[in-house]
Amino acid sequence: MYRFLLTPRWWGINLFVVLAIPFCVFMGTWQLGRFEDRVETHEQAESRPDPGTRPAKPLDELLPVSTETSGRPAVATGTYADQFLVPGRTLDDRTGFYVLDLLRTDSGKALPVVRGWLAGSPDEAEVPPAPTGKVTVTGDLQASENTGTSGVDLSGGLPEGQLGMISAASLVNLVPYDVYDAWVTLPGTGAADEDGMLPVPAAAAQGSGLDLKAFQNLGYTGEWFVFGGFVLFMWFRLMRREAEAARDIQLGLAADAD
């Protein structure tokens, strides 16, 4: 009754099932491992001391930015050069913009420094100038932004002097010098300073929390195991259907149409 399993058609079906089920199990296990890695990273980040409470270190000692160094106080010395405004930034449920200045360091490279946040539109607000002369800044280190974290729609472009993302990639065509692939935000007491700017709190390091992406990995884990079970179920269903047809032919209840 089950000799049909040895036909060329069923050899193809059986080969597909033999390959598909281990593949689904492998992908499900891999996605589960990704979720466990994110959980472990989150637990490590929670158990570490607040980055802002650690002693400040020279900028070059904290680069490249990682989950370990993100948020750590970094020290850099230089002279402020170009200034950019970063619109579409929310602070305390209010929309405003960052005031970003490039600090030309002794190495020649520039460090993007977010001096603060102002409410309203960059076209209407009066932006305080950056300090002149050589200065030493201590700010919380941040990784360069990407299109998924900037929160600004760049499809229509921005006016001159405004910036959508704080990253070396977005600044490389705007200034004639190299820029660090990182930025710092100047700390404060949480209240507006003399220029009316509010300090921008350091954001959590990317990939260090249980965000939506982490739970997507968990969802994909279930999906891959479901796919594997579905393949096995369909194989069993087809096999039973073919076996019943073969039995009906043997009993004369159906004609053999090959």
Buried (B, 14 or more C-beta within 10 A) or exposed (E): EEEEBEEEEBEEBBEEBEEBBEBBBEBBEEBBEBBBEBBEBBEEBEEEEEBEEEEBBEBEEBBEBBBBBBBBBBBBBBBBBBBBBBBBBEBEEEEBBBBBBBBBBEEEBBBBBBBBBBBEEBEEBEBBEBEEEEBEBBBBBBBBBEEEBBBBEEEEEBEEEBBBBBBBEBBEEEBEEEBBBBBBBBBBEEEBBEEBBBBBBBBBBBBBBBEEBBEEBBEBBEBBBEBBEEBBEEBEEEBEEBBEBBEEBEEEEEEEEE
